[in-house]
Amino acid sequence: MKLDAAMGKDGEAWSLWSLSAATCFLLVFAFNGTSGYFWDYRVYEKGLNCFFSGLDPYACAAGDFPFVYPPFFLKIFSIVHFRAAFAVLIAASAAGIGCVCIDLRSLVPYRRLVPCIVLGFLVGGSGFASIVTGNISVFAHLLLVSLSYFLYRKNAIYISTAHAFAVIFFSAIKPYFLAYALLYLFLPKRMLFTFAAVMLSVAGIYLAQPVLYPQLWAGFQGAIYSQIVGQGDAGLSLFGVLGKFGMGKIGILLHALLMLVIVLISVLLRRRHGRISLAIGSTGELFYFLAILILLNPRLMSYDFSVFSVCLYLSMIISSRGERWTGSFLIFFPFLTILPLCLDALFGIRVHSLTYYFLSTYVLLATAIACQWPRHAPWTTASAGVPSRK
């Protein structure tokens, strides 16, 4: 009888999670307001085509969606076929997340895990928007998160090599991906040599570009300045909010201070739960840590936010198995965040995306902290938890 009752409740939970994920996806699909698809991908191709034609890619590919990638991007994809490489990246990121789901089956049942990832990806409609724009960053994040998970779980030489190469490659395109190198310092078995090698490699790439390609580098700097200062495209963080009012420097400072506060709170709560060592102590903590690494980026965009959200969703469902209040939050929060999309599409009521993304970021973070380190745990110096590694 007890087994039948448990199976019945599990079946009801499966239905609720799946129905919620499907409904949320359909609402985002119906009301996302996208007027076109793959425009970011077309920006990459336009910049490369200008470069291949002997034109300045930062001038001829300017406009509402300018080309703002460093000379390294142009040079590497003058050797490697971009369309094929992009297809490989999409396939690798999808396969990586699929393998993570398979490996997590002992911690969270598929019937909750898969809908949970979908719901996390749809918070604010960010994941859907990132995919349909064809932005390279969302796929890079997903691949790096997958590699980071398996690096933590197994730490085999082939995984560490792939992870290091991916961090170097994507950091050479967008510097904020270098934050993933911090993982090497917080693994149960620290990888100091790998950390130093990655940092030096990325530094060498950026120091070499203005020397080897001075004109392209100058164009790249001008494009970045025009995008952030001229167009006010400063992201979804405090830097982005204050940048709208011409206070970008103050925004950077406040963003750094806020990140410091978040880190200090996390460290204190870990100590309260008996985690004296700074090494990552569980799979739930790993995904929380990866979310913090993504949040370090002062110019957090929707494609960064979508994977940040997925990481926190994974952290919460692993820590709680989606039970009690956490499960209700994980299911219903995405619907609250896509409400502005529905209001805009149905009634023409506009809510600036900066508002609900900014609020969603810190609501998610506060909830993940409460889930990861519950308030009722006593202060202790005893060891709490064993690293979930094979």
C-alpha atoms as one frame of an Amber mdcrd trajectory, in Angstrom:
protein
   0.000   0.000   0.000   2.768   2.435   0.907   4.576   1.630  -2.338   1.401
   2.220  -4.352   0.830   5.545  -2.591   4.414   6.640  -3.241   4.136   5.696
  -6.902   0.873   7.618  -7.148   2.405  10.761  -5.674   5.436  10.401  -7.926
   3.177  10.080 -10.955   1.274  13.218  -9.945   4.560  15.092  -9.488   5.769
  13.905 -12.904   2.554  15.156 -14.498   2.798  18.550 -12.772   6.469  19.100
 -13.668   6.005  18.038 -17.284   2.777  19.995 -17.750   4.371  23.105 -16.241
   7.443  22.891 -18.480   5.331  22.329 -21.608   2.919  25.159 -20.746   5.739
  27.582 -19.977   7.450  26.754 -23.266   4.250  27.281 -25.254   3.624  30.647
 -23.569   7.169  31.834 -24.268   6.951  30.579 -27.846   3.630  32.370 -28.382
   4.492  35.677 -26.704   8.256  36.077 -27.105   7.773  38.886 -29.643  10.716
  37.819 -31.786  10.564  39.472 -35.201  13.400  37.441 -36.672  15.700  34.541
 -35.987  19.450  33.938 -35.834  20.398  37.607 -36.123  23.435  37.138 -33.862
  24.578  34.292 -36.082  24.149  36.541 -39.110  26.294  39.189 -37.393  29.125
  36.649 -37.097  28.820  35.713 -40.754  28.598  39.345 -41.871  31.744  40.262
 -39.934  33.624  37.297 -41.375  32.434  38.042 -44.909  33.612  41.645 -44.578
  36.980  40.420 -43.329  37.314  37.905 -46.181  36.502  40.710 -48.658  39.329
  42.874 -47.318  36.994  45.344 -45.575  37.033  46.522 -41.971  34.563  44.157
 -40.242  34.008  46.615 -37.395  32.878  49.298 -39.864  31.004  47.379 -42.561
  29.266  45.105 -40.022  28.208  47.991 -37.771  24.615  49.010 -37.056  21.980
  48.000 -34.516  23.701  44.616 -34.180  27.405  45.407 -34.622  30.270  42.948
 -34.920  32.162  43.203 -31.604  34.499  40.211 -31.555  38.307  40.449 -31.318
  40.769  39.793 -34.160  41.312  36.275 -32.774  37.745  35.417 -33.841  38.407
  36.631 -37.379  41.748  34.865 -37.678  40.676  31.511 -36.265  37.580  31.340
 -38.468  39.547  32.286 -41.530  41.149  28.862 -41.026  38.230  26.890 -39.558
  34.890  26.834 -41.400  32.592  28.879 -39.146  29.273  27.252 -40.041  30.660
  23.756 -39.425  32.314  24.839 -36.166  29.072  26.445 -34.969  27.122  23.263
 -35.741  29.692  21.205 -33.811  29.386  23.596 -30.843  25.588  23.255 -30.785
  25.817  19.455 -30.971  28.541  19.297 -28.296  26.635  21.545 -25.885  23.419
  19.544 -26.348  25.288  16.251 -25.897  27.051  17.632 -22.828  23.828  18.619
 -21.083  22.304  15.275 -22.064  25.229  13.414 -20.483  24.911  15.532 -17.331
  21.230  14.556 -17.065  22.106  10.883 -17.476  24.825  11.093 -14.829  22.502
  12.873 -12.375  19.868  10.129 -12.558  20.963   8.722  -9.184  20.355  12.088
  -7.493  17.181  13.311  -9.199  14.615  11.275 -11.201  14.442  12.134 -14.909
  10.778  12.982 -14.574  11.719  15.954 -12.422  15.212  16.741 -13.666  14.441
  17.300 -17.353  11.368  19.529 -16.804  13.358  21.402 -14.149  16.127  22.222
 -16.643  13.536  23.341 -19.202  11.834  25.584 -16.631  15.158  27.074 -15.543
  16.082  27.752 -19.147  12.762  29.547 -19.711  12.980  31.979 -16.772  12.191
  35.372 -18.262  12.066  33.739 -21.688  15.857  34.083 -21.731  16.787  30.605
 -22.934  14.342  30.643 -25.817  15.530  34.098 -26.908  19.168  32.993 -26.701
  18.581  29.947 -28.883  16.537  31.691 -31.562  19.074  34.516 -31.890  21.837
  31.969 -32.508  24.170  33.576 -29.987  27.421  31.680 -29.539  27.629  32.458
 -25.811  24.683  30.339 -24.671  26.137  27.235 -26.331  29.607  28.026 -24.969
  28.165  28.324 -21.449  26.283  25.033 -21.739  29.389  23.234 -22.968  31.574
  24.719 -20.217  29.015  23.869 -17.526  28.885  20.269 -18.788  32.678  19.969
 -18.876  32.915  21.568 -15.419  30.490  19.004 -14.020  32.468  16.051 -15.366
  35.748  17.648 -14.308  34.393  17.759 -10.759  33.012  14.245 -10.916  35.960
  12.430 -12.498  38.894  14.815 -13.019  40.346  12.586 -15.747  43.159  13.916
 -17.940  41.024  13.953 -21.095  38.295  15.945 -19.329  40.721  18.445 -17.789
  42.401  18.937 -21.184  39.069  19.516 -22.948  37.939  21.878 -20.189  41.157
  23.913 -20.294  41.081  24.149 -24.088  37.425  25.253 -24.046  38.095  27.929
 -21.408  41.065  29.290 -23.388  39.198  29.257 -26.705  35.997  30.922 -25.487
  37.899  33.393 -23.288  39.857  34.464 -26.366  36.498  35.352 -27.939  34.803
  36.770 -24.831  37.034  37.455 -21.779  34.367  36.786 -19.154  34.525  33.046
 -19.895  37.872  33.115 -18.080  35.851  33.021 -14.845  35.448  29.263 -15.399
  39.188  28.895 -14.720  38.469  29.727 -11.061  36.932  26.267 -10.763  40.454
  24.804 -10.753  41.122  26.514  -7.408  38.035  25.112  -5.668  38.001  21.483
  -6.751  38.609  18.901  -3.988  41.957  18.321  -5.712  43.135  21.747  -6.813
  44.643  22.172 -10.279  47.072  25.055  -9.790  49.226  24.247 -12.819  46.186
  24.115 -15.107  44.907  27.387 -13.663  48.243  29.112 -14.296  48.524  27.647
 -17.810  45.028  28.814 -18.779  45.537  32.301 -17.352  48.888  32.740 -19.095
  47.527  31.421 -22.399  44.597  33.840 -22.433  46.821  36.729 -21.334  49.240
  35.896 -24.153  46.432  35.886 -26.731  45.187  39.317 -25.662  48.671  40.822
 -25.397  49.589  39.543 -28.856  46.533  40.857 -30.717  47.251  44.631 -30.536
  50.853  43.929 -31.585  50.065  41.579 -34.477  46.845  43.215 -35.681  46.916
  46.873 -34.540  44.278  48.139 -36.989  41.843  45.337 -36.263  42.424  45.753
 -32.535  41.701  49.481 -32.731  38.492  48.736 -34.634  37.517  46.146 -32.030
  38.046  48.605 -29.162  35.994  51.230 -30.973  33.154  48.767 -31.576  33.082
  47.741 -27.911  33.026  51.373 -26.757  30.271  52.235 -29.219  28.144  49.283
 -28.121  28.439  49.789 -24.357  28.680  53.590 -24.111  27.141  54.780 -27.362
  24.209  52.345 -27.540  23.906  51.826 -23.773  24.036  48.059 -24.222  25.582
  47.397 -20.817  23.756  44.249 -19.750  21.390  43.237 -16.955  23.541  43.695
 -13.839  23.992  46.763 -11.615  26.495  47.955 -14.197  23.783  47.763 -16.843
  21.158  49.474 -14.668  23.378  52.393 -13.648  24.979  52.547 -17.088  21.584
  53.631 -18.419  21.985  56.786 -16.310  25.602  57.456 -17.250  26.987  55.972
 -14.023  28.822  52.989 -15.478  31.914  53.373 -13.268  29.793  53.440 -10.130
  27.893  50.445 -11.497  31.103  48.453 -11.941  32.163  49.275  -8.374  28.779
  48.364  -6.902  28.671  45.155  -8.940  32.080  44.165  -7.544  30.979  44.999
  -3.985  27.743  43.047  -4.407  29.639  40.010  -5.677  31.974  40.270  -2.679
  28.973  40.338  -0.328  27.446  37.291  -2.069  30.719  35.374  -1.765  31.123
  36.302   1.922  27.541  35.266   2.715  28.080  31.949   0.924  31.320  31.288
   2.821  29.727  32.116   6.189  26.717  29.905   5.512  28.975  27.043   4.440
  30.873  27.371   7.728  27.567  27.388   9.590  26.821  24.043   7.961  30.215
  22.594   8.825  32.010  23.194   5.508  35.337  24.547   6.715  37.239  23.793
   3.529  36.744  26.139   0.578  36.702  23.156  -1.785  33.357  22.414  -3.450
  31.704  19.765  -1.302  28.709  18.501  -3.276  27.143  18.484  -6.726  24.549
  21.021  -5.593  27.334  23.341  -4.474  29.098  22.862  -7.796  26.163  24.221
  -9.799  25.729  27.079  -7.323  29.436  27.892  -7.758  29.126  27.824 -11.564
  26.165  30.219 -11.342  28.303  32.624  -9.294  31.080  32.411 -11.901  28.582
  33.418 -14.601  27.258  36.251 -12.425  30.771  37.711 -12.076  30.337  39.129
 -15.582  29.372  42.812 -15.102  27.743  42.866 -18.539  25.408  39.926 -17.915
  23.179  39.406 -20.956  20.062  37.275 -21.442  22.114  34.443 -22.970  24.348
  34.428 -19.873  21.343  34.714 -17.572  19.644  31.666 -19.094  22.520  29.346
 -18.136  22.941  31.116 -14.772  19.293  30.261 -14.137  19.746  26.634 -15.233
  22.720  26.228 -12.865  20.725  27.547  -9.899  17.765  25.341 -10.821  20.073
  22.316 -10.894  21.604  23.331  -7.571  18.177  23.633  -5.958  16.642  20.447
  -7.322  19.729  18.401  -6.415  19.719  19.810  -2.878  15.972  19.363  -2.339
  14.916  16.793  -4.990  12.176  19.294  -5.857  10.217  18.599  -2.687   8.367
  20.919  -0.294   8.514  24.668  -0.954  11.472  24.390  -3.316   9.534  22.313
  -5.821   6.671  24.816  -5.848   9.099  27.683  -6.401  10.914  25.917  -9.240
   7.634  25.180 -10.998   5.842  28.515 -10.638   8.652  31.102 -10.674   9.206
  30.954 -14.480   5.522  31.795 -15.034   5.917  34.921 -12.918   8.968  36.019
 -14.914   7.302  35.582 -18.308   4.262  37.595 -17.221   5.760  40.794 -18.771
   5.992  38.988 -22.135   2.325  38.039 -21.918   1.236  41.547 -20.845   3.153
  43.101 -23.722   1.772  40.712 -26.334  -1.843  40.762 -25.112  -2.357  44.295
 -23.808   0.620  46.332 -25.005   1.815  46.900 -21.424   5.593  47.240 -21.645
   7.927  46.264 -18.814  11.590  46.845 -19.597  13.445  43.528 -19.738  16.199
  45.027 -17.567  13.687  45.269 -14.710  12.477  41.683 -14.567  15.833  40.110
 -15.449  17.573  42.155 -12.757  14.966  41.257 -10.132  14.874  37.607 -11.217
  18.650  37.329 -10.833  18.639  38.152  -7.145  15.371  36.384  -6.310  16.851
  33.206  -7.808  20.121  33.718  -5.971  18.454  34.313  -2.589  16.246  31.244
  -3.059  19.215  29.073  -4.051  21.117  30.200  -0.949  18.127  29.384   1.277
  17.822  25.964  -0.368  21.523  25.144  -0.328  22.116  26.186   3.284  18.842
  26.147   5.277  18.624  28.660   8.106  17.711  26.121  10.792  21.052  24.244
  10.621  23.147  24.651  13.802  26.597  26.189  13.873  29.149  23.386  13.754
  32.694  22.688  12.714  32.002  19.078  11.843  32.280  17.881   8.306  28.998
  18.182   6.433  28.570  16.187   3.298  30.880  14.147   1.167  31.894  15.320
  -2.297  29.709  13.678  -4.921  32.545  12.371  -7.048  33.266   9.076  -8.738
